[in-house]
Amino acid sequence: MAHRSGPSGPPPAINAAVEALSGCEGKSVILFATCGGGQAKNTLSFLTEALAAKGVRVRGEFVFDKNEVENPPAKIDVLIAAVKSVGGSEIKAAV
């Protein structure tokens, strides 16, 4: 799951998307968020809690600030490896 975070948590559209999830019990996800500052960590905490309530296992969290998105560091390679390790070929095709 990915999104741009706000200062107090996920934007309403992301909250609605998580709320609408069904049939996801036992699935694993890697979360990542982009932000202009340091607020994304709060967003990931909110999302982790909401997804856990749906039975989803969060297997990793990544935050990318503006500079990291514009000039991708090795951290993006770590994100890609994490996604591949969780989902196999299905997620690999979506990356």
PDB file as gemmi writes it, atoms N, CA and C in Angstrom:
CRYST1    1.000    1.000    1.000  90.00  90.00  90.00 P 1                      
ATOM      1  N   MET A   1       0.853  -1.159   0.000  1.00  0.00           N  
ATOM      2  CA  MET A   1       0.000   0.000   0.000  1.00  0.00           C  
ATOM      3  C   MET A   1       0.902   1.225   0.000  1.00  0.00           C  
ATOM      4  N   ALA A   2       0.483   2.229  -0.718  1.00  0.00           N  
ATOM      5  CA  ALA A   2       1.278   3.440  -0.776  1.00  0.00           C  
ATOM      6  C   ALA A   2       0.372   4.643  -0.788  1.00  0.00           C  
ATOM      7  N   HIS A   3       0.850   5.719  -0.240  1.00  0.00           N  
ATOM      8  CA  HIS A   3       0.084   6.956  -0.287  1.00  0.00           C  
ATOM      9  C   HIS A   3       0.931   8.112   0.195  1.00  0.00           C  
ATOM     10  N   ARG A   4       0.441   9.290  -0.051  1.00  0.00           N  
ATOM     11  CA  ARG A   4       1.071  10.502   0.458  1.00  0.00           C  
ATOM     12  C   ARG A   4       0.385  10.819   1.774  1.00  0.00           C  
ATOM     13  N   SER A   5       1.177  11.005   2.828  1.00  0.00           N  
ATOM     14  CA  SER A   5       0.602  11.161   4.162  1.00  0.00           C  
ATOM     15  C   SER A   5       0.317  12.604   4.517  1.00  0.00           C  
ATOM     16  N   GLY A   6      -0.571  12.772   5.478  1.00  0.00           N  
ATOM     17  CA  GLY A   6      -0.887  14.076   6.036  1.00  0.00           C  
ATOM     18  C   GLY A   6      -0.305  14.184   7.431  1.00  0.00           C  
ATOM     19  N   PRO A   7      -0.422  15.351   8.072  1.00  0.00           N  
ATOM     20  CA  PRO A   7       0.204  15.554   9.375  1.00  0.00           C  
ATOM     21  C   PRO A   7      -0.408  14.723  10.497  1.00  0.00           C  
ATOM     22  N   SER A   8      -1.646  14.288  10.364  1.00  0.00           N  
ATOM     23  CA  SER A   8      -2.266  13.558  11.470  1.00  0.00           C  
ATOM     24  C   SER A   8      -2.717  12.159  11.070  1.00  0.00           C  
ATOM     25  N   GLY A   9      -2.193  11.638  10.022  1.00  0.00           N  
ATOM     26  CA  GLY A   9      -2.563  10.295   9.602  1.00  0.00           C  
ATOM     27  C   GLY A   9      -2.920  10.255   8.135  1.00  0.00           C  
ATOM     28  N   PRO A  10      -3.440   9.104   7.712  1.00  0.00           N  
ATOM     29  CA  PRO A  10      -3.764   8.943   6.297  1.00  0.00           C  
ATOM     30  C   PRO A  10      -4.860   9.892   5.836  1.00  0.00           C  
ATOM     31  N   PRO A  11      -4.835  10.278   4.574  1.00  0.00           N  
ATOM     32  CA  PRO A  11      -5.921  11.086   4.031  1.00  0.00           C  
ATOM     33  C   PRO A  11      -7.232  10.288   4.043  1.00  0.00           C  
ATOM     34  N   PRO A  12      -8.361  10.984   4.007  1.00  0.00           N  
ATOM     35  CA  PRO A  12      -9.662  10.289   4.049  1.00  0.00           C  
ATOM     36  C   PRO A  12      -9.813   9.198   2.991  1.00  0.00           C  
ATOM     37  N   ALA A  13      -9.294   9.405   1.810  1.00  0.00           N  
ATOM     38  CA  ALA A  13      -9.435   8.387   0.759  1.00  0.00           C  
ATOM     39  C   ALA A  13      -8.721   7.093   1.143  1.00  0.00           C  
ATOM     40  N   ILE A  14      -7.580   7.197   1.782  1.00  0.00           N  
ATOM     41  CA  ILE A  14      -6.847   6.003   2.212  1.00  0.00           C  
ATOM     42  C   ILE A  14      -7.599   5.315   3.341  1.00  0.00           C  
ATOM     43  N   ASN A  15      -8.106   6.103   4.294  1.00  0.00           N  
ATOM     44  CA  ASN A  15      -8.909   5.519   5.371  1.00  0.00           C  
ATOM     45  C   ASN A  15     -10.104   4.761   4.805  1.00  0.00           C  
ATOM     46  N   ALA A  16     -10.773   5.347   3.811  1.00  0.00           N  
ATOM     47  CA  ALA A  16     -11.935   4.700   3.197  1.00  0.00           C  
ATOM     48  C   ALA A  16     -11.527   3.413   2.477  1.00  0.00           C  
ATOM     49  N   ALA A  17     -10.390   3.431   1.818  1.00  0.00           N  
ATOM     50  CA  ALA A  17      -9.919   2.236   1.109  1.00  0.00           C  
ATOM     51  C   ALA A  17      -9.628   1.104   2.092  1.00  0.00           C  
ATOM     52  N   VAL A  18      -8.983   1.415   3.193  1.00  0.00           N  
ATOM     53  CA  VAL A  18      -8.697   0.391   4.205  1.00  0.00           C  
ATOM     54  C   VAL A  18     -10.002  -0.126   4.801  1.00  0.00           C  
ATOM     55  N   GLU A  19     -10.907   0.775   5.095  1.00  0.00           N  
ATOM     56  CA  GLU A  19     -12.206   0.385   5.658  1.00  0.00           C  
ATOM     57  C   GLU A  19     -12.963  -0.549   4.713  1.00  0.00           C  
ATOM     58  N   ALA A  20     -12.840  -0.338   3.418  1.00  0.00           N  
ATOM     59  CA  ALA A  20     -13.567  -1.130   2.429  1.00  0.00           C  
ATOM     60  C   ALA A  20     -12.927  -2.486   2.145  1.00  0.00           C  
ATOM     61  N   LEU A  21     -11.719  -2.720   2.627  1.00  0.00           N  
ATOM     62  CA  LEU A  21     -11.052  -3.995   2.367  1.00  0.00           C  
ATOM     63  C   LEU A  21     -11.864  -5.154   2.922  1.00  0.00           C  
ATOM     64  N   SER A  22     -11.924  -6.228   2.154  1.00  0.00           N  
ATOM     65  CA  SER A  22     -12.569  -7.450   2.638  1.00  0.00           C  
ATOM     66  C   SER A  22     -11.814  -8.643   2.075  1.00  0.00           C  
ATOM     67  N   GLY A  23     -11.886  -9.747   2.773  1.00  0.00           N  
ATOM     68  CA  GLY A  23     -11.206 -10.954   2.312  1.00  0.00           C  
ATOM     69  C   GLY A  23      -9.697 -10.872   2.376  1.00  0.00           C  
ATOM     70  N   CYS A  24      -9.180 -10.025   3.234  1.00  0.00           N  
ATOM     71  CA  CYS A  24      -7.730  -9.824   3.277  1.00  0.00           C  
ATOM     72  C   CYS A  24      -7.073 -10.482   4.497  1.00  0.00           C  
ATOM     73  N   GLU A  25      -7.849 -11.196   5.290  1.00  0.00           N  
ATOM     74  CA  GLU A  25      -7.311 -11.838   6.473  1.00  0.00           C  
ATOM     75  C   GLU A  25      -6.157 -12.767   6.100  1.00  0.00           C  
ATOM     76  N   GLY A  26      -5.069 -12.676   6.846  1.00  0.00           N  
ATOM     77  CA  GLY A  26      -3.921 -13.534   6.615  1.00  0.00           C  
ATOM     78  C   GLY A  26      -2.978 -13.059   5.529  1.00  0.00           C  
ATOM     79  N   LYS A  27      -3.328 -12.003   4.824  1.00  0.00           N  
ATOM     80  CA  LYS A  27      -2.453 -11.462   3.776  1.00  0.00           C  
ATOM     81  C   LYS A  27      -1.331 -10.655   4.413  1.00  0.00           C  
ATOM     82  N   SER A  28      -0.226 -10.536   3.710  1.00  0.00           N  
ATOM     83  CA  SER A  28       0.910  -9.730   4.157  1.00  0.00           C  
ATOM     84  C   SER A  28       1.087  -8.542   3.232  1.00  0.00           C  
ATOM     85  N   VAL A  29       1.482  -7.408   3.807  1.00  0.00           N  
ATOM     86  CA  VAL A  29       1.715  -6.200   3.018  1.00  0.00           C  
ATOM     87  C   VAL A  29       3.004  -5.528   3.447  1.00  0.00           C  
ATOM     88  N   ILE A  30       3.540  -4.737   2.555  1.00  0.00           N  
ATOM     89  CA  ILE A  30       4.630  -3.812   2.832  1.00  0.00           C  
ATOM     90  C   ILE A  30       4.039  -2.430   2.638  1.00  0.00           C  
ATOM     91  N   LEU A  31       4.136  -1.577   3.659  1.00  0.00           N  
ATOM     92  CA  LEU A  31       3.616  -0.212   3.553  1.00  0.00           C  
ATOM     93  C   LEU A  31       4.730   0.736   3.179  1.00  0.00           C  
ATOM     94  N   PHE A  32       4.406   1.718   2.338  1.00  0.00           N  
ATOM     95  CA  PHE A  32       5.330   2.826   2.160  1.00  0.00           C  
ATOM     96  C   PHE A  32       4.548   4.098   1.952  1.00  0.00           C  
ATOM     97  N   ALA A  33       5.153   5.191   2.353  1.00  0.00           N  
ATOM     98  CA  ALA A  33       4.511   6.496   2.250  1.00  0.00           C  
ATOM     99  C   ALA A  33       5.547   7.519   1.823  1.00  0.00           C  
ATOM    100  N   THR A  34       5.062   8.566   1.178  1.00  0.00           N  
ATOM    101  CA  THR A  34       5.910   9.701   0.834  1.00  0.00           C  
ATOM    102  C   THR A  34       5.460  10.888   1.666  1.00  0.00           C  
ATOM    103  N   CYS A  35       6.393  11.781   1.922  1.00  0.00           N  
ATOM    104  CA  CYS A  35       6.040  12.964   2.711  1.00  0.00           C  
ATOM    105  C   CYS A  35       7.041  14.081   2.436  1.00  0.00           C  
ATOM    106  N   GLY A  36       6.625  15.284   2.768  1.00  0.00           N  
ATOM    107  CA  GLY A  36       7.514  16.429   2.646  1.00  0.00           C  
ATOM    108  C   GLY A  36       8.288  16.664   3.924  1.00  0.00           C  
ATOM    109  N   GLY A  37       7.839  16.057   5.000  1.00  0.00           N  
ATOM    110  CA  GLY A  37       8.484  16.209   6.302  1.00  0.00           C  
ATOM    111  C   GLY A  37       8.513  14.890   7.025  1.00  0.00           C  
ATOM    112  N   GLY A  38       8.356  14.925   8.341  1.00  0.00           N  
ATOM    113  CA  GLY A  38       8.478  13.714   9.134  1.00  0.00           C  
ATOM    114  C   GLY A  38       7.170  13.091   9.564  1.00  0.00           C  
ATOM    115  N   GLN A  39       6.039  13.537   9.044  1.00  0.00           N  
ATOM    116  CA  GLN A  39       4.753  13.076   9.531  1.00  0.00           C  
ATOM    117  C   GLN A  39       4.349  11.686   9.047  1.00  0.00           C  
ATOM    118  N   ALA A  40       5.007  11.113   8.101  1.00  0.00           N  
ATOM    119  CA  ALA A  40       4.573   9.833   7.539  1.00  0.00           C  
ATOM    120  C   ALA A  40       4.646   8.698   8.548  1.00  0.00           C  
ATOM    121  N   LYS A  41       5.550   8.746   9.491  1.00  0.00           N  
ATOM    122  CA  LYS A  41       5.654   7.668  10.471  1.00  0.00           C  
ATOM    123  C   LYS A  41       4.350   7.528  11.243  1.00  0.00           C  
ATOM    124  N   ASN A  42       3.694   8.651  11.595  1.00  0.00           N  
ATOM    125  CA  ASN A  42       2.394   8.579  12.264  1.00  0.00           C  
ATOM    126  C   ASN A  42       1.366   7.912  11.364  1.00  0.00           C  
ATOM    127  N   THR A  43       1.396   8.238  10.092  1.00  0.00           N  
ATOM    128  CA  THR A  43       0.468   7.654   9.137  1.00  0.00           C  
ATOM    129  C   THR A  43       0.646   6.142   9.076  1.00  0.00           C  
ATOM    130  N   LEU A  44       1.884   5.687   9.031  1.00  0.00           N  
ATOM    131  CA  LEU A  44       2.129   4.249   8.957  1.00  0.00           C  
ATOM    132  C   LEU A  44       1.651   3.545  10.218  1.00  0.00           C  
ATOM    133  N   SER A  45       1.780   4.196  11.360  1.00  0.00           N  
ATOM    134  CA  SER A  45       1.268   3.614  12.608  1.00  0.00           C  
ATOM    135  C   SER A  45      -0.251   3.450  12.545  1.00  0.00           C  
ATOM    136  N   PHE A  46      -0.944   4.487  12.056  1.00  0.00           N  
ATOM    137  CA  PHE A  46      -2.398   4.408  11.906  1.00  0.00           C  
ATOM    138  C   PHE A  46      -2.777   3.283  10.941  1.00  0.00           C  
ATOM    139  N   LEU A  47      -2.096   3.216   9.817  1.00  0.00           N  
ATOM    140  CA  LEU A  47      -2.410   2.184   8.827  1.00  0.00           C  
ATOM    141  C   LEU A  47      -2.123   0.782   9.349  1.00  0.00           C  
ATOM    142  N   THR A  48      -1.017   0.619  10.052  1.00  0.00           N  
ATOM    143  CA  THR A  48      -0.675  -0.684  10.614  1.00  0.00           C  
ATOM    144  C   THR A  48      -1.771  -1.158  11.558  1.00  0.00           C  
ATOM    145  N   GLU A  49      -2.242  -0.273  12.410  1.00  0.00           N  
ATOM    146  CA  GLU A  49      -3.302  -0.618  13.354  1.00  0.00           C  
ATOM    147  C   GLU A  49      -4.607  -0.968  12.618  1.00  0.00           C  
ATOM    148  N   ALA A  50      -4.976  -0.159  11.631  1.00  0.00           N  
ATOM    149  CA  ALA A  50      -6.209  -0.399  10.887  1.00  0.00           C  
ATOM    150  C   ALA A  50      -6.140  -1.712  10.107  1.00  0.00           C  
ATOM    151  N   LEU A  51      -4.992  -1.995   9.518  1.00  0.00           N  
ATOM    152  CA  LEU A  51      -4.840  -3.235   8.760  1.00  0.00           C  
ATOM    153  C   LEU A  51      -4.820  -4.450   9.681  1.00  0.00           C  
ATOM    154  N   ALA A  52      -4.200  -4.324  10.848  1.00  0.00           N  
ATOM    155  CA  ALA A  52      -4.182  -5.423  11.818  1.00  0.00           C  
ATOM    156  C   ALA A  52      -5.610  -5.782  12.230  1.00  0.00           C  
ATOM    157  N   ALA A  53      -6.459  -4.771  12.371  1.00  0.00           N  
ATOM    158  CA  ALA A  53      -7.859  -5.008  12.721  1.00  0.00           C  
ATOM    159  C   ALA A  53      -8.584  -5.793  11.625  1.00  0.00           C  
ATOM    160  N   LYS A  54      -8.069  -5.739  10.400  1.00  0.00           N  
ATOM    161  CA  LYS A  54      -8.637  -6.477   9.271  1.00  0.00           C  
ATOM    162  C   LYS A  54      -7.969  -7.841   9.097  1.00  0.00           C  
ATOM    163  N   GLY A  55      -6.994  -8.154   9.969  1.00  0.00           N  
ATOM    164  CA  GLY A  55      -6.295  -9.433   9.875  1.00  0.00           C  
ATOM    165  C   GLY A  55      -5.126  -9.438   8.916  1.00  0.00           C  
ATOM    166  N   VAL A  56      -4.650  -8.253   8.529  1.00  0.00           N  
ATOM    167  CA  VAL A  56      -3.530  -8.122   7.591  1.00  0.00           C  
ATOM    168  C   VAL A  56      -2.232  -7.979   8.382  1.00  0.00           C  
ATOM    169  N   ARG A  57      -1.200  -8.677   7.932  1.00  0.00           N  
ATOM    170  CA  ARG A  57       0.114  -8.602   8.578  1.00  0.00           C  
ATOM    171  C   ARG A  57       0.987  -7.597   7.838  1.00  0.00           C  
ATOM    172  N   VAL A  58       1.437  -6.583   8.536  1.00  0.00           N  
ATOM    173  CA  VAL A  58       2.362  -5.605   7.954  1.00  0.00           C  
ATOM    174  C   VAL A  58       3.764  -6.158   8.152  1.00  0.00           C  
ATOM    175  N   ARG A  59       4.439  -6.439   7.038  1.00  0.00           N  
ATOM    176  CA  ARG A  59       5.761  -7.067   7.081  1.00  0.00           C  
ATOM    177  C   ARG A  59       6.899  -6.076   6.916  1.00  0.00           C  
ATOM    178  N   GLY A  60       6.580  -4.801   6.675  1.00  0.00           N  
ATOM    179  CA  GLY A  60       7.613  -3.786   6.556  1.00  0.00           C  
ATOM    180  C   GLY A  60       6.993  -2.421   6.351  1.00  0.00           C  
ATOM    181  N   GLU A  61       7.734  -1.398   6.741  1.00  0.00           N  
ATOM    182  CA  GLU A  61       7.288  -0.012   6.582  1.00  0.00           C  
ATOM    183  C   GLU A  61       8.449   0.818   6.057  1.00  0.00           C  
ATOM    184  N   PHE A  62       8.165   1.669   5.084  1.00  0.00           N  
ATOM    185  CA  PHE A  62       9.167   2.548   4.504  1.00  0.00           C  
ATOM    186  C   PHE A  62       8.595   3.943   4.360  1.00  0.00           C  
ATOM    187  N   VAL A  63       9.395   4.942   4.674  1.00  0.00           N  
ATOM    188  CA  VAL A  63       9.022   6.338   4.499  1.00  0.00           C  
ATOM    189  C   VAL A  63      10.041   6.974   3.568  1.00  0.00           C  
ATOM    190  N   PHE A  64       9.545   7.659   2.541  1.00  0.00           N  
ATOM    191  CA  PHE A  64      10.404   8.356   1.597  1.00  0.00           C  
ATOM    192  C   PHE A  64      10.061   9.838   1.621  1.00  0.00           C  
ATOM    193  N   ASP A  65      11.061  10.667   1.919  1.00  0.00           N  
ATOM    194  CA  ASP A  65      10.808  12.106   1.865  1.00  0.00           C  
ATOM    195  C   ASP A  65      11.004  12.590   0.427  1.00  0.00           C  
ATOM    196  N   LYS A  66      10.763  13.870   0.214  1.00  0.00           N  
ATOM    197  CA  LYS A  66      10.818  14.435  -1.141  1.00  0.00           C  
ATOM    198  C   LYS A  66      12.155  14.161  -1.822  1.00  0.00           C  
ATOM    199  N   ASN A  67      13.253  14.324  -1.118  1.00  0.00           N  
ATOM    200  CA  ASN A  67      14.572  14.102  -1.714  1.00  0.00           C  
ATOM    201  C   ASN A  67      14.782  12.647  -2.101  1.00  0.00           C  
ATOM    202  N   GLU A  68      14.289  11.735  -1.290  1.00  0.00           N  
ATOM    203  CA  GLU A  68      14.464  10.316  -1.595  1.00  0.00           C  
ATOM    204  C   GLU A  68      13.635   9.881  -2.791  1.00  0.00           C  
ATOM    205  N   VAL A  69      12.519  10.527  -3.023  1.00  0.00           N  
ATOM    206  CA  VAL A  69      11.693  10.200  -4.184  1.00  0.00           C  
ATOM    207  C   VAL A  69      12.319  10.775  -5.452  1.00  0.00           C  
ATOM    208  N   GLU A  70      12.835  11.989  -5.358  1.00  0.00           N  
ATOM    209  CA  GLU A  70      13.433  12.635  -6.529  1.00  0.00           C  
ATOM    210  C   GLU A  70      14.786  12.039  -6.891  1.00  0.00           C  
ATOM    211  N   ASN A  71      15.544  11.585  -5.908  1.00  0.00           N  
ATOM    212  CA  ASN A  71      16.865  11.001  -6.116  1.00  0.00           C  
ATOM    213  C   ASN A  71      16.909   9.662  -5.392  1.00  0.00           C  
ATOM    214  N   PRO A  72      16.321   8.631  -5.984  1.00  0.00           N  
ATOM    215  CA  PRO A  72      16.158   7.361  -5.285  1.00  0.00           C  
ATOM    216  C   PRO A  72      17.463   6.789  -4.722  1.00  0.00           C  
ATOM    217  N   PRO A  73      17.456   6.505  -3.426  1.00  0.00           N  
ATOM    218  CA  PRO A  73      18.617   5.896  -2.790  1.00  0.00           C  
ATOM    219  C   PRO A  73      18.514   4.373  -2.802  1.00  0.00           C  
ATOM    220  N   ALA A  74      19.476   3.737  -2.191  1.00  0.00           N  
ATOM    221  CA  ALA A  74      19.469   2.286  -2.075  1.00  0.00           C  
ATOM    222  C   ALA A  74      18.253   1.808  -1.280  1.00  0.00           C  
ATOM    223  N   LYS A  75      17.644   2.692  -0.490  1.00  0.00           N  
ATOM    224  CA  LYS A  75      16.467   2.319   0.297  1.00  0.00           C  
ATOM    225  C   LYS A  75      15.338   1.813  -0.605  1.00  0.00           C  
ATOM    226  N   ILE A  76      15.247   2.331  -1.816  1.00  0.00           N  
ATOM    227  CA  ILE A  76      14.207   1.862  -2.741  1.00  0.00           C  
ATOM    228  C   ILE A  76      14.483   0.415  -3.146  1.00  0.00           C  
ATOM    229  N   ASP A  77      15.757   0.071  -3.318  1.00  0.00           N  
ATOM    230  CA  ASP A  77      16.098  -1.313  -3.622  1.00  0.00           C  
ATOM    231  C   ASP A  77      15.687  -2.243  -2.483  1.00  0.00           C  
ATOM    232  N   VAL A  78      15.831  -1.766  -1.249  1.00  0.00           N  
ATOM    233  CA  VAL A  78      15.422  -2.555  -0.082  1.00  0.00           C  
ATOM    234  C   VAL A  78      13.909  -2.733  -0.093  1.00  0.00           C  
ATOM    235  N   LEU A  79      13.161  -1.678  -0.424  1.00  0.00           N  
ATOM    236  CA  LEU A  79      11.704  -1.767  -0.527  1.00  0.00           C  
ATOM    237  C   LEU A  79      11.305  -2.800  -1.577  1.00  0.00           C  
ATOM    238  N   ILE A  80      11.912  -2.741  -2.740  1.00  0.00           N  
ATOM    239  CA  ILE A  80      11.581  -3.675  -3.823  1.00  0.00           C  
ATOM    240  C   ILE A  80      11.868  -5.112  -3.394  1.00  0.00           C  
ATOM    241  N   ALA A  81      13.001  -5.334  -2.740  1.00  0.00           N  
ATOM    242  CA  ALA A  81      13.333  -6.672  -2.267  1.00  0.00           C  
ATOM    243  C   ALA A  81      12.320  -7.157  -1.234  1.00  0.00           C  
ATOM    244  N   ALA A  82      11.871  -6.266  -0.350  1.00  0.00           N  
ATOM    245  CA  ALA A  82      10.882  -6.639   0.662  1.00  0.00           C  
ATOM    246  C   ALA A  82       9.566  -7.030   0.013  1.00  0.00           C  
ATOM    247  N   VAL A  83       9.126  -6.258  -0.978  1.00  0.00           N  
ATOM    248  CA  VAL A  83       7.878  -6.561  -1.678  1.00  0.00           C  
ATOM    249  C   VAL A  83       7.982  -7.912  -2.378  1.00  0.00           C  
ATOM    250  N   LYS A  84       9.070  -8.140  -3.053  1.00  0.00           N  
ATOM    251  CA  LYS A  84       9.257  -9.412  -3.757  1.00  0.00           C  
ATOM    252  C   LYS A  84       9.259 -10.585  -2.783  1.00  0.00           C  
ATOM    253  N   SER A  85       9.848 -10.409  -1.620  1.00  0.00           N  
ATOM    254  CA  SER A  85       9.932 -11.516  -0.672  1.00  0.00           C  
ATOM    255  C   SER A  85       8.580 -11.864  -0.067  1.00  0.00           C  
ATOM    256  N   VAL A  86       7.668 -10.912  -0.012  1.00  0.00           N  
ATOM    257  CA  VAL A  86       6.350 -11.140   0.584  1.00  0.00           C  
ATOM    258  C   VAL A  86       5.381 -11.731  -0.421  1.00  0.00           C  
ATOM    259  N   GLY A  87       5.407 -11.236  -1.656  1.00  0.00           N  
ATOM    260  CA  GLY A  87       4.336 -11.589  -2.576  1.00  0.00           C  
ATOM    261  C   GLY A  87       4.679 -12.436  -3.759  1.00  0.00           C  
ATOM    262  N   GLY A  88       5.912 -12.773  -3.950  1.00  0.00           N  
ATOM    263  CA  GLY A  88       6.249 -13.592  -5.103  1.00  0.00           C  
ATOM    264  C   GLY A  88       5.944 -12.896  -6.417  1.00  0.00           C  
ATOM    265  N   SER A  89       5.570 -13.662  -7.411  1.00  0.00           N  
ATOM    266  CA  SER A  89       5.412 -13.145  -8.761  1.00  0.00           C  
ATOM    267  C   SER A  89       4.251 -12.171  -8.892  1.00  0.00           C  
ATOM    268  N   GLU A  90       3.195 -12.310  -8.095  1.00  0.00           N  
ATOM    269  CA  GLU A  90       2.063 -11.396  -8.210  1.00  0.00           C  
ATOM    270  C   GLU A  90       2.484  -9.969  -7.931  1.00  0.00           C  
ATOM    271  N   ILE A  91       3.231  -9.769  -6.837  1.00  0.00           N  
ATOM    272  CA  ILE A  91       3.658  -8.422  -6.480  1.00  0.00           C  
ATOM    273  C   ILE A  91       4.793  -7.976  -7.397  1.00  0.00           C  
ATOM    274  N   LYS A  92       5.654  -8.877  -7.784  1.00  0.00           N  
ATOM    275  CA  LYS A  92       6.754  -8.520  -8.658  1.00  0.00           C  
ATOM    276  C   LYS A  92       6.235  -7.861  -9.923  1.00  0.00           C  
ATOM    277  N   ALA A  93       5.137  -8.345 -10.453  1.00  0.00           N  
ATOM    278  CA  ALA A  93       4.571  -7.787 -11.680  1.00  0.00           C  
ATOM    279  C   ALA A  93       4.006  -6.396 -11.448  1.00  0.00           C  
ATOM    280  N   ALA A  94       3.603  -6.088 -10.216  1.00  0.00           N  
ATOM    281  CA  ALA A  94       3.014  -4.792  -9.911  1.00  0.00           C  
ATOM    282  C   ALA A  94       4.062  -3.737  -9.590  1.00  0.00           C  
ATOM    283  N   VAL A  95       5.302  -4.127  -9.360  1.00  0.00           N  
ATOM    284  CA  VAL A  95       6.348  -3.169  -8.979  1.00  0.00           C  
ATOM    285  C   VAL A  95       6.795  -2.355 -10.154  1.00  0.00           C  
TER     286      VAL A  95                                                      
END                                                                             
